[in-house]
Each structure stands twice: as structure tokens, then as C-alpha cells.
Amino acid sequence: MDLQFQSFQSTQVTPLVDGSATMDGHLLTLTGTDMELVLDRQLAAGTAVRVQASDWLVLGEVLYCVPERSRHKARLRLQHALPGVRVLTDMNRRFFGQLTREPQHAPKEGRGYSGWT
């Protein structure tokens, strides 16, 4: 899986079972098809989940989830990955004739790149 990630990157974790609420998580490691996260609450082994960060989304299954200090550490086996969510969103907007985000160019004084609108 070709995901760009940062250690302790914020994520939203959604169990794919009826009535389950999304929880906050933080990415610890990504090795091959295994991902380790710190979660706000425990998930049962075997639970299918969606994990989404700012520019990628993955689907996987909880291998284990154990208490660690005041939170929980979970290892997932990833099944599907969708990198480049921002690019896909922009392509979708263009396809449907909606406005896309435009990069804001650095001011002439060279104060740096200011991001997207």
C-alpha cells in the first residue's frame, strides 16, 4: 500500500457495524498491510473498520485491541487503500462542474506557500 503518513497522524476510525459511532485515533505504524493505531475506545477483534485521514482512506479488520494507559492500542489488517483522496475529490468536483480548490500562490515578498482555498 502506497500511503503517505506521519507518525501520530490524526485519523477518524469508523466500525462498519450498525450503530457504531466514529472515534478519534492516531496512527502509530504502517508495516506492509498491518496498521497500529491508538484509539479512544476498545474495538472487538474481527470488527471491520474504515480509517480515514486527511488524504487517504483504508478498510481493514481489527486483529487485536488492548488497553494502553488511558486509551487502546489496536492492530488492523488492511484490505483496501484509497490514497490521494484530495485529488479524487477535486476530479469529482470538476466532473460535476463544481468549483475545485485553487492553490494560493506565495506573495511576492516570498513569505512562503499559503496552502489551498
C-alpha positions in Angstrom: 0.0 0.0 0.0 1.4 3.3 -1.0 0.2 5.7 1.7 1.9 8.9 2.8 1.5 9.1 6.6 3.1 10.7 9.6 3.7 9.2 12.9 0.8 10.0 15.3 -1.3 11.4 12.4 -4.9 12.1 13.4 -7.5 9.7 11.9 -11.2 9.0 12.2 -12.0 5.3 12.8 -15.5 4.1 12.0 -16.5 0.5 12.8 -18.5 -0.9 9.9 -21.3 -2.4 12.1 -24.8 -1.0 12.7 -25.0 1.8 15.2 -21.3 2.2 15.8 -20.0 5.8 16.2 -16.8 7.2 14.7 -13.9 7.7 17.1 -10.7 9.6 17.1 -7.5 7.7 16.5 -3.8 8.3 15.9 -1.6 6.3 13.5 1.4 4.7 15.1 2.9 2.5 12.4 2.1 1.1 9.0 4.1 -2.1 8.1 3.0 -3.9 5.0 -0.7 -4.5 5.4 -0.7 -4.0 9.2 -1.5 -0.7 10.8 -1.2 0.2 14.5 -3.4 2.9 16.0 -4.1 4.5 19.4 -7.9 4.7 19.8 -10.3 6.4 22.3 -12.2 3.2 23.0 -11.8 -0.6 22.5 -12.9 -2.5 19.4 -13.5 -6.2 19.3 -11.2 -8.4 17.2 -12.7 -9.2 13.9 -14.5 -5.8 13.6 -14.4 -4.3 10.1 -13.3 -0.7 10.2 -12.8 2.3 8.0 -9.8 4.6 8.9 -9.7 8.0 7.3 -7.0 10.7 7.4 -6.8 14.0 5.6 -5.7 12.4 2.3 -6.2 8.7 2.4 -8.8 6.1 3.4 -8.3 2.4 4.3 -10.6 -0.5 5.1 -9.5 -3.3 7.3 -10.2 -5.7 10.2 -9.2 -5.4 13.8 -6.7 -8.1 14.7 -6.5 -7.1 18.4 -7.2 -4.1 20.6 -5.7 -3.9 24.1 -5.8 -1.2 26.8 -2.8 1.0 26.9 -2.7 3.7 29.6 -5.9 5.6 29.3 -6.5 4.6 25.7 -6.4 1.5 23.5 -3.8 0.2 21.1 -5.2 -1.7 18.0 -3.6 -3.6 15.2 -5.5 -3.8 11.9 -5.0 -5.9 8.8 -5.7 -3.7 5.9 -7.7 -4.9 2.9 -8.2 -1.9 0.7 -6.5 1.5 0.4 -7.5 4.7 -1.3 -4.6 7.2 -1.4 -4.9 10.7 -2.8 -8.4 11.4 -1.6 -8.0 15.2 -2.2 -7.1 14.6 -5.8 -10.1 12.4 -6.3 -12.3 14.9 -4.7 -11.1 17.6 -7.0 -11.6 15.4 -10.0 -15.1 14.6 -8.9 -15.9 18.3 -8.5 -14.6 19.1 -12.0 -16.6 16.3 -13.5 -19.8 17.6 -12.0 -19.0 21.2 -12.9 -18.3 22.4 -9.3 -15.5 24.6 -8.2 -12.2 23.0 -7.3 -9.9 24.1 -4.7 -7.3 26.5 -6.1 -3.7 26.8 -4.7 -2.9 30.2 -3.3 0.4 31.4 -4.6 3.1 32.8 -2.4 3.0 36.6 -2.1 5.7 38.4 -4.0 7.6 39.1 -0.7 8.4 35.3 -0.6 6.5 34.6 2.7 6.0 31.0 1.7 3.2 28.9 0.4 -0.1 29.6 2.0 -2.0 26.4 1.1 -5.3 25.7 -0.6 -8.6 27.6 -0.6 
